[in-house]
Amino acid sequence: MVSSPFPGMDPFLEINPQWEVFHGWFIRKLAEQSMGRARELGCEVDVERSVYGQEPTGELVLLGEPDLLAAQLPYSKPTAWGRDRGGVALAEPRAIHEVVLDPDQLEQFKQQYIVVRATGHWPRVLAVVELLSFANKQGSYAPKYREKRSQFLSSMTHFMEIDFLRAGRNPSRDLFPELPRTPYFIFVARKTGLGRNEEGYPLRLDDPLPVVGLPLGPERPDLPLDLAAAFRSAYDLSHRPSLQLSYQEGQVPDPPLDDDDREWVARIIESHRRS
């Protein structure tokens, strides 16, 4: 297994395309590793994906799964039969504006996340886990994600948000002004009847990744999510010649680290070079 030289999150992953590949593997491995315990608790764990596309107007729309994008039906003017079905004459449009979307140029945002459901005849959603991507925190998709996040928070579903990216804005951190401003952060919304308890887990650069409990409701214990184990597997699976991390250069992707973290990273990289 290929291992990261860092004890916790690896800041060299915080750049695309490395992050996009790692993100997909991390979500899958976290789901896979928690599946056995989830089944013991009467639950199923799934990885689901939403695909958003940006139309020429700039509006983001939910497109669904990627294979739906492959089918393109050419526009054809309605036939006389279509305009006069059943003896009812339909109005003719006064103007037609053709909009052609090129799938190769269409900006898309693919978001993978974990869903935990209760088994049985009524597979109610108990919890959702999101690993933030760059699109969640900055750019045109960020407001759409915050809208989705608000829907989770206002529902009866428990919610966990994992932020392993230093760049961009994360509103969850603003909820905990009493906690130190750390590079990484985990947020858990634990529903309590009509309200919720909001839990904050700050992570420094040199902190090992923890096991965090995902709430499943009062009738079940928390589902333990081993972030370190999922990270190790995802790092190994996303490590390939075309995506080699530039440890030798020693330059962490933006945003810049503070002085203490920069010195610590330099020591880690120097030790890695000698090994």
C-alpha positions as CSV (number, residue, x, y, z in Angstrom):
1,M,0.0,0.0,0.0
2,V,1.3,3.5,-0.9
3,S,1.1,5.7,2.2
4,S,1.1,9.4,2.7
5,P,4.1,10.8,4.7
6,F,1.6,12.9,6.8
7,P,-0.1,11.5,10.0
8,G,-3.5,13.0,9.1
9,M,-4.7,14.9,6.1
10,D,-2.2,15.4,3.3
11,P,-2.2,19.1,2.1
12,F,-0.5,18.1,-1.2
13,L,-3.8,16.5,-2.2
14,E,-5.6,19.8,-2.2
15,I,-5.3,20.4,-5.9
16,N,-7.2,19.0,-8.9
17,P,-7.2,16.5,-10.5
18,Q,-5.7,14.8,-7.4
19,W,-8.5,15.9,-5.2
20,E,-11.3,14.8,-7.6
21,V,-9.9,11.3,-7.8
22,F,-9.2,11.1,-4.0
23,H,-12.7,12.5,-3.2
24,G,-14.4,9.6,-5.1
25,W,-12.3,6.9,-3.5
26,F,-12.6,8.4,0.0
27,I,-16.4,8.4,-0.1
28,R,-16.6,4.9,-1.5
29,K,-14.1,3.4,1.1
30,L,-15.8,5.2,4.0
31,A,-19.1,3.7,2.9
32,E,-17.6,0.2,2.4
33,Q,-15.8,0.2,5.8
34,S,-18.9,1.2,7.7
35,M,-21.3,-1.2,5.9
36,G,-20.8,-4.2,8.2
37,R,-21.6,-2.3,11.4
38,A,-24.5,-0.4,9.7
39,R,-26.1,-3.7,8.8
40,E,-25.8,-4.9,12.4
41,L,-27.7,-1.8,13.3
42,G,-30.5,-2.5,10.8
43,C,-29.2,0.0,8.2
44,E,-27.9,0.1,4.6
45,V,-25.2,2.4,3.3
46,D,-25.2,3.8,-0.2
47,V,-23.1,6.1,-2.3
48,E,-25.2,8.4,-4.3
49,R,-24.4,11.2,-6.8
50,S,-26.0,14.4,-7.9
51,V,-25.0,15.9,-11.2
52,Y,-25.6,19.7,-11.8
53,G,-25.1,21.4,-15.1
54,Q,-24.8,25.1,-15.9
55,E,-27.2,26.4,-18.6
56,P,-26.3,29.3,-21.0
57,T,-28.3,31.5,-18.7
58,G,-25.9,30.7,-15.9
59,E,-28.5,28.8,-13.9
60,L,-27.5,25.5,-12.3
61,V,-30.0,22.7,-12.9
62,L,-30.0,19.1,-11.6
63,L,-29.3,16.8,-14.5
64,G,-29.3,13.4,-12.7
65,E,-27.0,10.6,-13.4
66,P,-24.3,11.0,-16.2
67,D,-25.8,8.5,-18.6
68,L,-28.8,10.8,-19.0
69,L,-26.6,13.3,-20.6
70,A,-25.7,11.0,-23.4
71,A,-29.1,11.0,-25.1
72,Q,-29.6,14.1,-27.3
73,L,-32.9,14.4,-29.2
74,P,-32.8,16.8,-32.1
75,Y,-35.5,19.4,-32.3
76,S,-38.2,18.9,-34.9
77,K,-41.1,21.2,-35.7
78,P,-44.4,19.7,-34.6
79,T,-46.3,18.0,-37.4
80,A,-49.7,18.9,-38.5
81,W,-51.0,15.8,-36.7
82,G,-49.2,17.0,-33.5
83,R,-50.8,20.4,-33.8
84,D,-54.3,19.1,-34.4
85,R,-54.5,16.0,-32.2
86,G,-58.0,15.0,-31.4
87,G,-59.5,17.8,-33.5
88,V,-58.2,20.6,-31.1
89,A,-56.0,23.1,-32.9
90,L,-53.0,24.1,-30.9
91,A,-51.5,27.6,-30.9
92,E,-48.4,28.1,-33.1
93,P,-45.4,29.7,-31.4
94,R,-44.6,33.2,-32.5
95,A,-40.9,32.6,-32.0
96,I,-38.6,29.7,-31.5
97,H,-35.1,30.1,-30.0
98,E,-32.9,27.0,-30.4
99,V,-30.5,26.2,-27.5
100,V,-27.8,23.7,-28.2
101,L,-25.8,22.3,-25.3
102,D,-22.4,20.8,-26.1
103,P,-21.7,18.1,-23.4
104,D,-17.9,18.6,-23.9
105,Q,-18.3,22.3,-23.0
106,L,-21.1,22.1,-20.4
107,E,-19.8,22.8,-16.9
108,Q,-20.8,20.0,-14.6
109,F,-20.6,19.5,-10.9
110,K,-20.7,15.8,-9.8
111,Q,-21.3,15.4,-6.1
112,Q,-20.9,12.0,-4.4
113,Y,-22.1,11.6,-0.8
114,I,-23.1,8.8,1.6
115,V,-26.7,8.0,2.5
116,V,-27.6,5.8,5.4
117,R,-31.1,4.3,5.4
118,A,-33.1,2.1,7.8
119,T,-33.8,-1.3,6.3
120,G,-37.4,-2.6,6.0
121,H,-40.5,-1.7,4.1
122,W,-40.0,2.0,4.7
123,P,-36.3,2.7,4.0
124,R,-36.2,6.1,5.7
125,V,-33.1,8.2,5.3
126,L,-31.3,8.5,8.7
127,A,-28.1,10.3,7.9
128,V,-26.1,11.9,5.1
129,V,-22.3,12.4,4.9
130,E,-20.7,15.0,2.6
131,L,-17.0,15.4,1.9
132,L,-16.6,18.9,0.7
133,S,-15.1,19.6,-2.8
134,F,-13.8,22.8,-4.2
135,A,-17.1,23.4,-5.9
136,N,-18.9,23.2,-2.5
137,K,-16.8,26.0,-1.1
138,Q,-16.2,28.4,-4.0
139,G,-17.5,29.3,-7.5
140,S,-20.9,29.2,-9.1
141,Y,-22.0,25.9,-7.5
142,A,-21.3,26.9,-3.9
143,P,-24.7,28.7,-3.3
144,K,-26.5,25.6,-4.7
145,Y,-24.6,23.4,-2.3
146,R,-25.5,25.7,0.6
147,E,-29.1,25.5,-0.4
148,K,-28.9,21.7,-0.3
149,R,-27.1,21.8,3.0
150,S,-29.9,24.0,4.5
151,Q,-32.5,21.5,3.4
152,F,-30.6,18.7,5.2
153,L,-30.4,20.9,8.4
154,S,-34.1,21.7,8.3
155,S,-35.1,18.0,7.8
156,M,-35.1,15.2,10.3
157,T,-32.0,13.7,8.7
158,H,-28.7,13.7,10.7
159,F,-25.9,15.3,8.8
160,M,-22.1,15.1,8.7
161,E,-19.9,17.5,6.7
162,I,-16.2,16.7,6.3
163,D,-13.9,19.6,5.2
164,F,-10.4,18.5,4.2
165,L,-9.8,21.6,2.1
166,R,-8.2,24.8,3.4
167,A,-9.3,26.9,0.4
168,G,-12.8,28.4,0.1
169,R,-15.5,29.4,2.6
170,N,-17.2,26.9,4.9
171,P,-20.2,28.3,6.8
172,S,-20.1,25.5,9.3
173,R,-16.9,26.9,10.8
174,D,-18.6,30.2,11.5
175,L,-21.1,28.4,13.9
176,F,-18.2,27.8,16.4
177,P,-16.5,31.1,17.1
178,E,-15.2,29.5,20.4
179,L,-13.1,26.9,18.5
180,P,-9.7,27.6,17.1
181,R,-9.4,28.3,13.3
182,T,-7.9,25.1,12.1
183,P,-7.1,24.0,8.5
184,Y,-9.7,21.2,8.6
185,F,-13.1,20.8,10.2
186,I,-15.8,18.2,10.7
187,F,-19.4,19.3,11.4
188,V,-22.2,17.1,12.7
189,A,-25.8,18.1,13.0
190,R,-27.5,15.7,15.4
191,K,-31.3,15.9,15.3
192,T,-33.1,16.1,18.6
193,G,-36.8,16.1,18.0
194,L,-37.7,19.5,16.4
195,G,-34.2,20.9,17.0
196,R,-30.6,19.7,16.7
197,N,-27.2,19.7,18.4
198,E,-24.4,21.1,16.3
199,E,-21.0,19.5,16.9
200,G,-17.7,20.9,15.8
201,Y,-14.4,18.9,15.4
202,P,-11.5,21.1,14.5
203,L,-8.4,19.4,13.0
204,R,-4.9,20.8,12.9
205,L,-2.6,19.8,10.1
206,D,-0.6,17.5,12.3
207,D,-3.7,15.8,13.9
208,P,-4.4,12.2,13.0
209,L,-7.8,11.7,11.5
210,P,-10.3,10.6,14.1
211,V,-13.1,8.1,14.3
212,V,-16.3,10.2,14.3
213,G,-19.8,8.9,15.3
214,L,-22.5,9.4,12.8
215,P,-25.9,9.7,14.6
216,L,-28.6,7.4,13.4
217,G,-31.4,8.3,15.9
218,P,-32.3,7.7,19.5
219,E,-33.0,4.0,18.9
220,R,-29.5,3.2,17.5
221,P,-26.0,4.0,18.7
222,D,-23.8,6.1,16.5
223,L,-22.2,4.6,13.4
224,P,-18.4,4.9,13.8
225,L,-16.7,6.4,10.7
226,D,-13.0,5.7,10.7
227,L,-11.7,8.6,8.6
228,A,-8.1,7.6,8.9
229,A,-8.7,4.1,7.5
230,A,-10.8,5.5,4.6
231,F,-8.0,8.1,4.0
232,R,-5.3,5.4,3.8
233,S,-7.3,3.3,1.3
234,A,-8.3,6.2,-0.8
235,Y,-4.8,7.6,-0.9
236,D,-3.4,4.3,-2.1
237,L,-6.2,3.8,-4.7
238,S,-5.8,7.3,-6.1
239,H,-2.0,7.1,-6.3
240,R,-1.0,6.6,-10.0
241,P,1.8,7.7,-12.2
242,S,-0.3,10.3,-14.0
243,L,-1.2,11.9,-10.6
244,Q,2.1,11.9,-8.8
245,L,2.2,14.4,-5.9
246,S,5.1,16.8,-6.1
247,Y,6.6,16.2,-2.6
248,Q,10.1,16.7,-4.1
249,E,9.2,20.3,-4.8
250,G,7.9,20.8,-1.3
251,Q,5.4,23.4,-2.4
252,V,1.9,23.0,-0.8
253,P,-1.0,24.1,-2.9
254,D,-2.6,27.4,-2.1
255,P,-3.7,28.9,0.3
256,P,-0.3,29.5,2.0
257,L,0.4,27.9,5.3
258,D,1.2,29.8,8.4
259,D,4.8,29.8,9.6
260,D,4.5,27.0,12.1
261,D,2.7,24.7,9.7
262,R,5.1,25.5,6.8
263,E,8.1,24.6,9.0
264,W,6.3,21.4,10.1
265,V,5.5,20.4,6.5
266,A,9.2,21.0,5.5
267,R,10.4,18.6,8.2
268,I,7.9,16.0,7.1
269,I,9.0,16.3,3.4
270,E,12.7,16.2,4.3
271,S,12.1,13.0,6.4
272,H,10.2,11.6,3.4
273,R,13.0,12.3,1.0
274,R,15.5,10.5,3.2
275,S,13.4,7.4,3.6
